[in-house]
Amino acid sequence: MFIQPWDAALDEDEWRTWIAEGHDFGLLSVNGPVGSPPAAVPTHFAAGPGHLLIHLARPNPVWQAIESDPHVLFTVFGDYAFVPGPWRAKPGTPPADGVPTSYYTAVQFTCRAHVVDDPEGKAELLRRQMAHFQPEGDHAPVTADGPPYGRMLSGIRGLRLEVTDVRAKFKYDDHKPVEHRAAVAGHLAERGQGLDGPAARQQRRRLDRVGRWKS
């Protein structure tokens, strides 16, 4: 992922906070066998200190690739919006001369995958995922030998993704003048389609912290 200096995370807390705000669905990318394309699997995950936890169905074709090469990439993205050219036209120039772009946040985790295959290990992984996704506890106990989960564990395999590197990108025109960014955020909020609202909030949040970019 290419990251311009002005698109980089301001600090580690910025991307950690963004993930913790509910961005818990991403894309697992694994190297395919020689001569085959890489495989990509969309899935929920739960984050822990230095690792991500996921589980996939046993028939999923990614397992052979992971066992052959455990180095994987997990990508989370969101708060994206298309910004039309007229919104980005320089002052005093025709609106049609403006060049469009995309706004988005993306966090990429480079990981080493560790397969979790024993029943109790998988049950513990599911308990940690359930603690994240259903913290109210409104579910049956997750045990390796009790219903309903115990009998289903043979159909899945777990993955503990050991994070070895993180790259985060917040692409919201931070190299543009303050007035420009504030105006585009207003346009996004007014249009209100898709993720325009979250994209506008990210731009305004960055605007408060970044101010005018200094090259």
C-alpha positions as CSV (number, residue, x, y, z in Angstrom):
1,M,0.0,0.0,0.0
2,F,1.5,3.3,-1.1
3,I,1.3,6.0,1.6
4,Q,2.1,9.7,0.9
5,P,3.7,11.4,4.0
6,W,0.5,13.5,4.5
7,D,-1.7,10.3,4.4
8,A,0.2,8.5,7.1
9,A,-1.2,7.8,10.5
10,L,-0.4,10.6,12.9
11,D,0.7,8.0,15.5
12,E,0.0,4.5,16.5
13,D,-3.0,5.4,18.7
14,E,-4.8,6.8,15.6
15,W,-5.1,3.5,13.8
16,R,-5.6,1.6,17.0
17,T,-8.5,3.9,17.9
18,W,-10.0,3.5,14.4
19,I,-9.9,-0.3,14.6
20,A,-11.4,-0.2,18.1
21,E,-14.3,1.9,17.0
22,G,-15.9,-1.1,15.3
23,H,-13.8,-1.7,12.2
24,D,-13.6,-5.5,12.8
25,F,-14.1,-6.9,9.3
26,G,-11.3,-7.3,6.8
27,L,-9.7,-9.2,4.0
28,L,-7.3,-12.1,4.6
29,S,-4.8,-12.4,1.7
30,V,-2.6,-15.5,1.3
31,N,-0.1,-16.6,-1.3
32,G,-1.5,-19.3,-3.6
33,P,0.4,-22.4,-4.7
34,V,3.0,-21.8,-7.4
35,G,1.2,-20.9,-10.6
36,S,-2.0,-20.0,-8.9
37,P,-3.3,-16.5,-7.9
38,P,-3.3,-15.3,-4.3
39,A,-6.5,-16.1,-2.3
40,A,-8.5,-13.5,-0.5
41,V,-11.1,-14.2,2.2
42,P,-13.4,-11.6,3.8
43,T,-14.0,-12.3,7.5
44,H,-14.6,-10.8,10.9
45,F,-11.8,-10.7,13.4
46,A,-11.1,-10.0,17.0
47,A,-7.9,-8.0,17.9
48,G,-5.7,-8.8,20.8
49,P,-2.2,-7.6,21.9
50,G,0.0,-8.2,18.9
51,H,-2.4,-10.6,17.1
52,L,-5.7,-11.0,15.3
53,L,-8.0,-14.0,15.8
54,I,-10.2,-15.4,13.1
55,H,-11.8,-18.8,12.2
56,L,-12.7,-20.2,8.8
57,A,-14.5,-23.3,7.6
58,R,-12.4,-26.4,7.3
59,P,-13.1,-26.8,3.5
60,N,-11.9,-23.3,2.8
61,P,-9.1,-23.6,0.1
62,V,-6.8,-21.1,1.9
63,W,-5.5,-23.8,4.4
64,Q,-3.1,-25.4,1.9
65,A,-1.7,-22.0,1.0
66,I,-1.3,-21.0,4.6
67,E,0.4,-24.2,5.6
68,S,2.8,-23.8,2.6
69,D,3.5,-20.1,3.4
70,P,2.3,-18.7,6.7
71,H,3.1,-15.1,5.8
72,V,-0.2,-13.4,5.2
73,L,-1.7,-9.9,4.9
74,F,-4.9,-8.8,6.6
75,T,-6.5,-5.5,5.3
76,V,-9.2,-3.5,7.0
77,F,-10.7,-0.5,5.2
78,G,-13.6,1.9,5.6
79,D,-14.8,5.5,5.8
80,Y,-14.4,5.8,2.0
81,A,-16.0,8.1,-0.4
82,F,-15.6,9.2,-4.1
83,V,-14.8,12.9,-4.3
84,P,-15.8,14.4,-7.7
85,G,-13.5,16.7,-9.6
86,P,-15.5,20.0,-9.2
87,W,-15.1,19.7,-5.4
88,R,-11.4,19.7,-5.8
89,A,-11.0,22.5,-8.4
90,K,-8.4,25.1,-7.5
91,P,-9.8,28.6,-6.7
92,G,-10.3,30.7,-9.9
93,T,-10.3,27.6,-12.2
94,P,-13.3,26.1,-14.0
95,P,-14.9,23.4,-11.8
96,A,-14.6,20.9,-14.6
97,D,-10.8,21.2,-14.3
98,G,-10.9,19.6,-10.9
99,V,-9.4,16.1,-10.6
100,P,-11.5,13.5,-8.7
101,T,-10.1,11.3,-6.0
102,S,-11.0,8.7,-3.4
103,Y,-11.0,9.2,0.4
104,Y,-10.5,6.2,2.7
105,T,-8.9,4.7,5.7
106,A,-7.0,1.5,5.4
107,V,-4.9,-0.5,7.9
108,Q,-2.8,-3.4,6.7
109,F,-1.4,-6.0,9.1
110,T,1.5,-8.1,7.9
111,C,1.2,-11.3,9.9
112,R,2.5,-14.8,10.5
113,A,-0.4,-17.2,10.6
114,H,-0.6,-19.9,13.3
115,V,-3.2,-22.6,12.8
116,V,-5.3,-23.5,15.8
117,D,-6.7,-27.0,15.3
118,D,-7.2,-28.6,18.8
119,P,-10.7,-28.5,20.1
120,E,-10.0,-26.6,23.3
121,G,-7.8,-24.1,21.4
122,K,-10.6,-23.4,19.0
123,A,-13.1,-23.1,21.8
124,E,-10.9,-20.5,23.5
125,L,-10.5,-18.6,20.2
126,L,-14.3,-18.6,19.8
127,R,-14.8,-17.4,23.4
128,R,-12.5,-14.5,22.7
129,Q,-14.4,-13.6,19.5
130,M,-17.7,-13.9,21.3
131,A,-16.5,-11.6,24.1
132,H,-15.8,-9.0,21.4
133,F,-18.9,-9.4,19.2
134,Q,-21.5,-10.4,21.9
135,P,-20.1,-8.9,25.1
136,E,-23.6,-9.1,26.7
137,G,-23.0,-12.8,26.9
138,D,-26.3,-13.7,25.3
139,H,-25.1,-17.0,24.0
140,A,-24.6,-20.6,25.1
141,P,-21.3,-21.4,26.8
142,V,-18.6,-22.1,24.2
143,T,-17.0,-25.4,25.3
144,A,-15.1,-28.1,23.4
145,D,-17.4,-30.9,24.6
146,G,-20.8,-29.3,25.1
147,P,-23.6,-28.2,22.8
148,P,-24.1,-26.3,20.6
149,Y,-20.5,-25.4,19.8
150,G,-18.7,-28.5,20.8
151,R,-20.1,-30.7,18.0
152,M,-19.4,-27.9,15.4
153,L,-15.7,-27.3,16.2
154,S,-14.6,-30.1,13.9
155,G,-16.0,-28.1,10.9
156,I,-13.7,-25.1,11.5
157,R,-10.0,-24.2,12.0
158,G,-8.8,-21.2,13.9
159,L,-6.1,-18.7,13.0
160,R,-4.0,-16.7,15.3
161,L,-2.4,-14.0,13.2
162,E,0.8,-12.8,14.8
163,V,1.2,-9.1,13.7
164,T,4.8,-8.3,12.5
165,D,4.1,-5.0,10.9
166,V,1.3,-2.4,10.5
167,R,0.8,0.2,7.8
168,A,-2.0,2.7,8.2
169,K,-3.3,5.2,5.7
170,F,-5.8,8.1,6.2
171,K,-6.3,9.6,2.7
172,Y,-8.3,12.8,3.2
173,D,-6.4,15.5,1.2
174,D,-4.4,16.6,4.2
175,H,-1.9,18.2,1.8
176,K,-4.6,20.6,0.7
177,P,-5.3,24.0,2.3
178,V,-7.5,24.0,5.4
179,E,-10.3,25.9,3.6
180,H,-10.4,23.3,0.8
181,R,-10.7,20.3,3.2
182,A,-13.3,22.0,5.3
183,A,-15.4,22.7,2.1
184,V,-15.1,19.1,0.9
185,A,-16.1,17.8,4.3
186,G,-19.2,20.0,4.0
187,H,-20.0,18.6,0.5
188,L,-19.7,15.1,1.8
189,A,-22.0,15.7,4.7
190,E,-24.5,17.4,2.4
191,R,-24.4,14.6,-0.2
192,G,-24.9,12.0,2.5
193,Q,-24.5,8.9,0.4
194,G,-22.9,5.6,1.5
195,L,-20.0,6.3,3.8
196,D,-20.0,10.1,3.1
197,G,-20.8,10.9,6.7
198,P,-17.9,8.8,8.2
199,A,-15.5,10.1,5.6
200,A,-16.4,13.7,6.4
201,R,-15.9,13.0,10.1
202,Q,-12.5,11.5,9.5
203,Q,-11.5,14.5,7.3
204,R,-12.7,17.0,10.0
205,R,-10.9,15.0,12.7
206,R,-7.7,15.1,10.8
207,L,-8.2,18.7,10.0
208,D,-8.3,19.6,13.7
209,R,-5.0,17.7,14.3
210,V,-3.1,18.3,11.1
211,G,-4.0,21.8,10.2
212,R,-2.0,23.0,7.1
213,W,0.5,20.4,5.8
214,K,4.1,21.4,5.9
215,S,6.3,19.8,3.3
